Amino acid sequence: MKPPEKIRDEFVRQWLLKAEEDLNAAKSLLTYGITFLSAVCFHSQQAAEKYLKAYLTFRQVEFPKTHDIDEILDLIAPVNAKLSEFLRDTIILTNYGVDVRYPGDFPGVTGDEAGQAIQMAEKVRTLVLELL
């Protein structure tokens, strides 16, 4: 039987692999210009969410199925208030997790917004990887 830390580390690794996949997808899609800007934002949000969930898994904090970055940061706050506070600007990614994927009231995404979404996901990545 595997020790609990090994099991935890495997789940963390799986979250990180999925996060890396999303971040790489976002970067690749951005090279196509305006064609895939919504998808760039979606994958950026997904990457940030998964990096944060990897951190929660590492710290053994349970979390619900959610795309809400603010809610995830609230779960991080008790175990790392500085990280939670420093990443509060990334909550704008939350809208890209669902709203941007469907027709409706969400406005179109600009190239600048897509680039900013990637930068925010990279910020989350950098800080989380430093702590793992």
C-alpha positions, 0 to 999 in steps of 0.5 A: 500500500502506498503511503498517504504522501505518495498518493497525495503527490500523485494527485498533485502531479495529475493536477499539474499535468492538466494545468500545463496542458491547458496553459500550453493550449492557450499559448498555442491558440493565441498564435492563431490571432482573433480566431480563438481568443475565447478559447485562449481565455477559457484555457487560461482560466482552466490552467489557473484553476488547476494550478490552484487545485494542485496547491490545495491538494498538496496542502490537503484542503478539500474543495468543491467542483467549482470554476470560481477562482475567488472561491478557490482563493478563499479556501487557500487563505487559511493555509496561505493568506499571502498567496491568496491575497497576491492572486486576488487579481486573477479572479477576473479569469472566473468569467472565462471558465463558463460564460465565454464559452456560450452565446449570450451577454458576454462581450467578445474577447480582445487580443489584449484580454487574451494575452492578459489571461495567459499572463495571469495563468502564468503568474498562478503557475509560477507562484504555485510551483514555487510552493510545491 
